[in-house]
Amino acid sequence: MGKIRIIAHSSEPFQNRSEAGRLLRRELKGIRAEDAVVLGIPRGGIVIAREISFRLNCALDVVFSRKLGAPGNPELAIGAIGEEGKACSNKDLVNSLGVDSAYLEQEKNTQLSLIKLRALEYRKIIPKISLKGKTAIVVDDGVATGATIESALLTMAQESPQKLIAALPVGPPDTIERLSEYADEIICLRAPAFFGAISQFYNEFLQVEDVEVIKILREEAQRRKSLASRNKL
């Protein structure tokens, strides 16, 4: 089980994702920029990852993970799947809802297909960075059940990073504790005792569109080019 660092149990909302990213950056002191990669889960996690990576002056990348929606209620996560097909599921929830294996397999294939399409688009802008021997910081805009980031952490662990960190603005204490099984360290700014939806902890929680993500990725592509040019001098 990894180290858990909960900064507060406050339910005070963040102004927006950018503020949450700036506050998370403060908790990542001592990270060596040249050894670190900040990986955002699309789409909201990319906004937060941008704030952290730009302020730490380290590389930004994307980690793909999509929730597996319950039958008739796609917003209810019964599990999640990552880019390499690594899936996790909430067995208690699956059993209580009577979800059969055929539905689960179909939902996995559907979400994996969507991941592949998005990955194809994003990887044209910024190629994937190897995580071997690096500090990988996986970021999202919050967790509820934690299925999506659990799948992302399982995927990243296969790439042999030196250290695997999950950095989160907000999440329920029991989810944070469970996620510590999948990372070397969990940092959570706020873990309130009473947790409804992630959106209640943001004054501004607009849907992040692809156009915004692509803009961020293009900024990162330019930053990588500038860094490569400096290293040649």
C-alpha positions as CSV (number, residue, x, y, z in Angstrom):
1,M,0.0,0.0,0.0
2,G,1.3,3.4,-1.0
3,K,1.7,6.6,1.1
4,I,-1.5,8.6,1.5
5,R,-1.3,12.4,1.8
6,I,-4.7,14.1,2.4
7,I,-4.2,17.9,2.8
8,A,-7.6,18.7,4.3
9,H,-11.0,17.2,4.8
10,S,-12.7,20.5,3.8
11,S,-15.6,20.6,1.4
12,E,-14.7,24.1,0.2
13,P,-15.0,24.3,-3.6
14,F,-12.3,25.1,-6.0
15,Q,-12.9,28.1,-8.3
16,N,-12.1,25.9,-11.4
17,R,-9.8,23.2,-12.6
18,S,-6.9,25.6,-13.2
19,E,-7.0,26.6,-9.5
20,A,-7.0,23.0,-8.5
21,G,-4.0,22.3,-10.7
22,R,-2.1,25.2,-9.2
23,L,-2.8,24.0,-5.6
24,L,-1.7,20.5,-6.5
25,R,1.5,21.8,-7.9
26,R,2.4,23.2,-4.5
27,E,2.2,19.7,-3.0
28,L,4.6,18.3,-5.5
29,K,7.7,20.0,-4.2
30,G,11.0,18.2,-4.7
31,I,10.0,16.6,-8.0
32,R,12.9,16.7,-10.4
33,A,11.5,18.2,-13.7
34,E,13.7,16.2,-16.0
35,D,12.6,12.9,-14.3
36,A,8.9,13.5,-14.2
37,V,5.9,13.2,-16.5
38,V,2.5,14.5,-15.7
39,L,-0.3,12.4,-17.3
40,G,-3.8,13.8,-17.5
41,I,-6.9,11.7,-18.0
42,P,-9.1,13.3,-20.8
43,R,-10.7,15.5,-20.7
44,G,-10.9,17.4,-17.4
45,G,-7.7,15.9,-16.1
46,I,-5.8,17.4,-19.0
47,V,-6.6,20.9,-17.8
48,I,-5.2,20.2,-14.3
49,A,-2.2,18.3,-15.7
50,R,-1.3,21.3,-17.8
51,E,-1.2,23.6,-14.8
52,I,1.1,21.1,-12.9
53,S,3.4,20.3,-15.8
54,F,3.9,23.9,-17.0
55,R,4.6,25.1,-13.4
56,L,6.9,22.2,-12.6
57,N,8.5,22.6,-16.1
58,C,8.2,18.9,-16.8
59,A,6.7,16.9,-19.6
60,L,2.9,16.6,-20.1
61,D,1.3,13.5,-21.6
62,V,-2.1,11.8,-21.7
63,V,-3.3,8.6,-20.1
64,F,-6.5,7.1,-21.5
65,S,-9.1,5.6,-19.3
66,R,-12.8,5.4,-19.7
67,K,-15.5,4.3,-17.3
68,L,-17.7,1.3,-18.0
69,G,-21.2,2.5,-17.6
70,A,-24.0,0.5,-15.9
71,P,-26.9,-0.8,-18.1
72,G,-29.4,2.0,-18.5
73,N,-27.3,4.4,-16.5
74,P,-24.0,5.1,-18.4
75,E,-23.0,7.8,-15.8
76,L,-22.7,5.1,-13.1
77,A,-19.3,3.5,-13.3
78,I,-19.2,-0.2,-12.7
79,G,-15.6,-0.3,-13.8
80,A,-13.1,1.3,-16.2
81,I,-10.7,0.3,-19.0
82,G,-7.4,1.7,-20.1
83,E,-5.6,2.2,-23.5
84,E,-3.9,-1.2,-23.4
85,G,-7.2,-3.0,-22.6
86,K,-6.5,-3.3,-18.9
87,A,-9.9,-3.2,-17.2
88,C,-11.1,-3.2,-13.6
89,S,-14.6,-3.6,-12.3
90,N,-16.5,-3.0,-9.1
91,K,-17.5,-6.6,-8.4
92,D,-20.0,-5.6,-5.6
93,L,-21.7,-3.2,-7.9
94,V,-21.7,-5.5,-10.9
95,N,-23.3,-8.3,-8.7
96,S,-25.9,-6.0,-7.1
97,L,-27.0,-4.7,-10.5
98,G,-27.1,-8.1,-12.0
99,V,-24.7,-7.2,-14.8
100,D,-23.9,-10.2,-16.9
101,S,-20.6,-11.0,-18.5
102,A,-21.9,-10.4,-22.1
103,Y,-22.8,-6.8,-21.3
104,L,-19.5,-6.2,-19.5
105,E,-17.5,-7.5,-22.5
106,Q,-19.6,-5.4,-24.9
107,E,-19.1,-2.3,-22.8
108,K,-15.3,-2.9,-22.6
109,N,-15.1,-3.2,-26.4
110,T,-17.2,-0.1,-26.9
111,Q,-15.1,2.1,-24.5
112,L,-11.8,0.6,-25.8
113,S,-12.8,1.6,-29.4
114,L,-13.5,5.1,-28.2
115,I,-10.1,5.3,-26.5
116,K,-8.3,4.1,-29.6
117,L,-10.0,6.8,-31.7
118,R,-9.1,9.5,-29.3
119,A,-5.6,8.2,-28.9
120,L,-5.1,8.3,-32.6
121,E,-6.0,11.9,-32.7
122,Y,-4.0,13.0,-29.7
123,R,-0.9,11.1,-30.5
124,K,-0.6,12.9,-33.8
125,I,0.0,16.0,-31.8
126,I,2.3,14.7,-29.0
127,P,3.9,11.3,-29.2
128,K,3.8,9.1,-26.1
129,I,6.6,9.4,-23.7
130,S,8.3,6.4,-22.1
131,L,7.8,6.2,-18.4
132,K,10.5,3.7,-17.6
133,G,12.6,5.0,-14.7
134,K,10.6,8.2,-14.4
135,T,8.2,9.7,-11.8
136,A,4.7,9.3,-13.3
137,I,2.1,11.7,-11.9
138,V,-1.4,10.7,-12.9
139,V,-4.0,13.4,-12.7
140,D,-7.8,13.8,-12.9
141,D,-10.2,16.5,-11.8
142,G,-11.5,14.3,-8.9
143,V,-12.6,10.8,-8.1
144,A,-15.9,9.3,-6.8
145,T,-15.7,5.5,-7.2
146,G,-12.1,5.8,-8.4
147,A,-12.6,3.3,-11.2
148,T,-11.2,5.5,-14.0
149,I,-8.0,6.4,-12.2
150,E,-7.5,2.9,-10.9
151,S,-7.5,1.6,-14.5
152,A,-5.1,4.4,-15.5
153,L,-2.7,3.5,-12.6
154,L,-2.8,-0.2,-13.6
155,T,-1.9,0.8,-17.2
156,M,0.9,3.1,-16.1
157,A,2.4,0.5,-13.7
158,Q,3.1,-1.8,-16.6
159,E,5.5,0.8,-18.0
160,S,7.9,0.4,-15.1
161,P,8.0,4.0,-13.7
162,Q,10.4,4.6,-10.9
163,K,7.6,6.1,-8.9
164,L,3.8,6.3,-9.5
165,I,1.9,9.1,-8.0
166,A,-1.8,9.9,-8.2
167,A,-2.5,13.6,-7.7
168,L,-6.2,14.5,-7.1
169,P,-8.0,17.7,-6.1
170,V,-10.9,15.9,-4.4
171,G,-12.2,12.4,-3.5
172,P,-14.0,10.5,-0.7
173,P,-11.6,9.1,2.0
174,D,-12.5,5.5,1.4
175,T,-11.8,5.8,-2.3
176,I,-8.5,7.5,-1.6
177,E,-7.5,4.7,0.8
178,R,-8.4,2.0,-1.8
179,L,-6.5,3.7,-4.6
180,S,-3.3,3.6,-2.4
181,E,-3.0,-0.1,-3.4
182,Y,-2.2,1.0,-7.0
183,A,0.3,3.8,-6.5
184,D,3.4,4.6,-4.5
185,E,1.8,7.8,-3.3
186,I,-1.7,9.4,-3.3
187,I,-2.0,13.1,-2.9
188,C,-5.5,14.5,-2.4
189,L,-6.1,18.2,-1.6
190,R,-9.6,17.6,-0.1
191,A,-11.3,14.5,1.1
192,P,-14.6,15.5,2.7
193,A,-16.6,13.1,4.8
194,F,-19.8,13.8,2.8
195,F,-19.3,13.3,-0.9
196,G,-21.9,13.6,-3.6
197,A,-20.6,14.4,-7.1
198,I,-17.2,15.8,-8.1
199,S,-19.0,18.9,-9.7
200,Q,-20.1,20.1,-6.2
201,F,-16.5,20.9,-5.3
202,Y,-16.0,23.4,-8.2
203,N,-17.7,26.8,-8.6
204,E,-17.0,26.4,-12.3
205,F,-17.2,22.8,-13.7
206,L,-17.8,23.3,-17.4
207,Q,-17.5,20.3,-19.8
208,V,-14.0,20.3,-21.3
209,E,-14.3,20.0,-25.1
210,D,-11.8,18.4,-27.5
211,V,-10.9,21.8,-28.9
212,E,-9.5,22.9,-25.5
213,V,-7.6,19.6,-25.1
214,I,-6.1,19.9,-28.5
215,K,-5.0,23.5,-27.8
216,I,-3.2,22.3,-24.6
217,L,-1.6,19.4,-26.5
218,R,-0.4,21.8,-29.3
219,E,1.2,24.0,-26.6
220,E,3.0,21.0,-25.2
221,A,4.2,20.0,-28.7
222,Q,5.7,23.4,-29.1
223,R,7.3,23.3,-25.7
224,R,8.9,19.9,-26.5
225,K,10.3,21.4,-29.8
226,S,11.8,24.4,-27.9
227,L,13.3,22.1,-25.3
228,A,14.8,19.8,-28.0
229,S,16.3,22.9,-29.7
230,R,17.9,24.1,-26.5
231,N,19.4,20.7,-25.8
232,K,21.1,20.7,-29.2
233,L,22.9,24.0,-28.4
